[in-house]
């Protein structure tokens, strides 16, 4: 039986939220939109939608990659396994995954428990936070080949592959991967259905990352958390698990909680404690499920940003204070509806003022490697090709249409890999390019200019080069 659909309040004011306060949030975001690019937001109060914001071309019905917000769902899988007697919080990785334990390491690793992994307190060397790159060595065995550098439960160290070990433990204990395990227990009861979850080479859900959900799915999960695991009158999540998983189990601060730092308020079982007494699951580039018990509210966010601190500051300083602000006027309510309806990121137009593209290949250092860039106009289709290369085996080709955003493909090494909304356009002889992944944070939006020996990019990028960058021409013989 699937969950009932959300219903809307007739206005934010009916839910006790100020439209004027939400307008102030949008004003503040406009000042930061070059840094924080929200994709979708759903705000709930008392189980109903206060507002939903979709920043075109993004929406809240296209699954996005959750990155580390996946961890909170892995935690739920562990909660079910414990409630069903398949695991205990003190179950040792040695007892559950004996085949993954390197020779001679069993006694040392016996103290690494499900609880220690869930609260990022395993004590494993930070270098363990990586996949195996050695043929024949599983991801789990690679992680467990690293030494303990702290006694478990004494030191917080964020470790996505520690969460992968949780996924392995649950799969071993219950006999199926955590996505399939959660389908009848969590996803279907919440109306999420059957989401995708990326797998390791061994056929284990990545756990710490790799889940793909819609913003509305995040909201459904958050509302269930807010209601202590109950949805539509049914106890969906194990009774008592929400309280256990979302309280502080380990300090992620030195002596006291860090003022202004959303990552220094304490950590639970794959949940962060927040400023203001809230808690959340979050993922890289700005994905978030924030629960405010005091206000009976949930905020679901998909986003693309390299500065989550600014993202959370905007939310903390404007979204939640709107609950305590004076009611907006009728005019402010109408202004908010209009602003929400017009939320969009722009794409380049084209005035036909083409000029010849630069010949050759240009390069610059990027993240410890060398990034090479070249441009070519594919006249037959009136498309601009942007070729980015790190090595012979790491090359990606973007083909952008002219003047009107369309769905286009990024092709790495001859294989279609990612879809993008994008286009290019000339503006008085200046070349603008923009591409945006509809299901992730990847964005490149800026101006390309060049001289005989250099190529310049000025703009914003998420998972792409960003800022004011200069590529130097590669000599022809290189």
Secondary structure, 3 states (H helix, E strand, C coil): CCCCCCCECCCHHHHCCCHHHHHHHHHHHHHHCCCEEEEEEEEEECCEEEEEEECECCCCCCCEECHHHHHHHHHHHHHHHHHCCCCCCCCEHHHHCHHHCCCCCHHHHCCCEHHHHHCCCCCECHHHCCCCCCCCCCHHHHHHCCCECCCCCCCCCCCHHHHHHHHHHHHHHHCCCHHHHHHHHHHCCCCCCCCEECECCCCCECCCCCEEECHHHHHHHHHHHHCCCEECCEECCCCCHHHHHHCCCECCCCCCCCCCCCCCCCECCCCEECHHHCEEEEEHHHEEEEEECCCCEEEEEEEEECCHHHHHHHHHHHHHHHHCCCCCCHHHHHHHHHHHHCCECCCCCCCCCCCCCCCCCEEEEECCEEEEEEEEEEHHHCEEEEEEEEECCEEEEEEEEECCCEEEEEEECCEEEEEEEEEEEEECCEEEEEEECCCCCCEEEEEEEECCCEEEEEEEEECCCCEEEEEEECCCCC
